[in-house]
């Protein structure tokens, strides 16, 4: 048990893990926004294409 106590108190990797979690969250948000934006832009281009056809 005495070997585990220093390891449990060590916080040196906590910052890297937090940055990794923030990066993963940011990637998920960006994916959701870009996916939504892509469908919106597809609708805009379809509308413009249909308007040009007459």
Secondary structure, DSSP 8 states (H G I E B T S, - for coil): -HHHHHHHH--TTHHHHHHHHHHHHHHHHHHHHHHHHHHHHHHHHHHHHHHHH-
